[in-house]
Amino acid sequence: MRSGVKVAVVGGVFVVVASGVGYGGYNLWTGITGGSDGVGTRSDSAPKTGPVTPEEVTRTAQHFLSAWASGESDLAGQATDNPADAQPSVLNFREAAKLSALTITPGPAAGTTVPFTVKATVTYQGVSKPWTYTSQLTVVRGATTGRPLVDWKPAVLHPKLTSKSATIRTGAATSGEIEAVDREGRVLTAQKYPSLGPVLDQLRARYGSTVGGEPGIETYLDSGAGEDRNTTLLTLVKGKPGKLETTIDAEVQAAAEKAVARYGTASVVAVQPSTGAVRAVANSPANGFNAAFEGKKMPGSTMKIVTAALLLEKGLVKADQTAECPPTAMYYGRTIKNLDGFSLDGATFGKSFARSCNTAFIKKIDDVGDDSALGKEAKEVFGIGLDWKTGIRSVDGSVPDATGGEAAAQYIGQGTVQMNPLNMASITATAKNGTFRQPYLIAKDVDARAFATAERTLPSSVARQLRAMMRLTATAGYGTATGVMSTVGGSDKGAKTGSAEVDGQTTSDSWFTAFSDDLAAASFVEGGGHGVDAAGPIVAKVLNAG
């Protein structure tokens, strides 16, 4: 083995240390396996079958990781089940990322999966900096050779390499640096507010040059899908930042981060109804995908805000007039039932809304007389589907045309309706304000972009009744949100709970949306159960911070 490569067992784990590029591949292979034909070599016997053994997992991981660390991309590729892709990927990773030294420490295998820690030195134009991260590999048996091999995926090299088009590079940043601040001028960083990491990356890509920022030298993920999807992984030389003002409120953001962190998959957004300014956006996990803005999920009964507005506008219901609420209702062969089969005798539509009576809404579908009416209401009044220009990537909801049983499901937020917390916070803000104000993170005059505007506002009588029903939900003794909202301050507050039944999940997704004075918030928790079980407490904490 050439100078610069060290192979040793330290504390029971395999460690490879390499510096420079290009070492004697044959000697490396022999040094690790002792010439054994158990990994990466052929024998005259028939191909082995069956699951890989623990010993094969360990030896195969050692072979691949040592070859990678020492710059032997050919040997690393041969240790995988896809050498044609793996070999150039391993080579390009070292060269594009400008790695001058590499230490890889495997951890104990968990079945066929081996986690490992990479400690690298990145060197560019005379500047060096350490870089540490973790990844993992899985060992499988080759389908034709019977050899134990690494199941090749680019993410083996780095967990953010999730597509073939993605590359990790080191060099001058693709956009100017920014110093993002909240509405009070407080600096926002991903270290303090982890959910803002992907948001800040996008803001930098879009506005770095606009606000006078100068690029530094970085190791970054080039997604191959546009600058606003690139992610900084390591900063070697910091650029000169330009100040970018956002609508975020640091105190509300901190509360949002803390609230969602309790759950495995959760998101929340807070919006100011009078302006559309986004005060907080948080996700768990804070892993690069901004589900709060880009997610697409069934919103459950929170969608009844839009459905109720439609029925009120059509004159088919009034908040203070009686509406049927039987235990079940059938529409085009699909049976819709209430939670635990409850019914309300002689109750007003307002109480049915507050109790989240599904059948009270389903019983009115025939009277609407237009299968596309719900989608029209969502778009024309609540701004859904109008291509919002928030300042970063966002998905502004979808209510596709539907007929029969699918239309019935849409009325209660199931079926093909797709929303995220940003959408539901905006819908709640529109109900509170009476007029759709497009949500935004960056003022439109920064880049002269046009905000989306809805075709019409809620009629004043409809808006008044809708708010009254949301207040009942939040404050009446029978309201589904009363318990959660009793912890929320404010002189004027309303809410809507929701749960969405998802195929393959034993527990429904939890949704909750509410307003308190001039702040609206909506939250989603995957598998969280009823709205008050998980999403509700998140929203309460965010509203109280505002």
Buried (B, 14 or more C-beta within 10 A) or exposed (E): BEEBBBBEEEEEEBBBBBBBBEBBBEBBBEBBBEEEEBBBEEEEEEEBEEEBBEEBBBBBBBBBBBBBBBBBBBBBBBBBBBBEBBBEBBBBBBBBBBBBBBBBBBBEBEEBBBBBBBBBBBBBEEEEBEBEBEBBBBBBBBEEBBBBBBBBBBBBBBBBBBEEEBBBBBBBBBBBBBBBBBBEEBEBEBEEBBBBBBBBBBBBBBBBBBBBBBBBBBBBBBBEEEBBBBBBBBBBBEBEBBEBBBBBBBBBBBBBBBBBBEBEBBBBBBBBBBBBBBBBBBBBBBBBEBBBBBBEBBBBBBBBBBBBBBBBBBEBBBBEEBBBBBBEBEBEEBEBBBEEEBBBEEBBBBBBBBBBBBBBBBBBBEEBEEBBBBBBBBBBBBBBBBEBBBBBBBBBBBBBBBEEBBBBBBBBBBBBBBBBBBBBBBBBBBBBBBBBBBBBBBBEEBEEEEBBEBEEBBBEEBBEBBBBBBBBBBBBEEBBBBEBBEEBEBEEBBBBBBBBEBEEEEBBBBBBBBBBBBBBBBBBBBBBBBBBBBBBBBBBBBBBBB
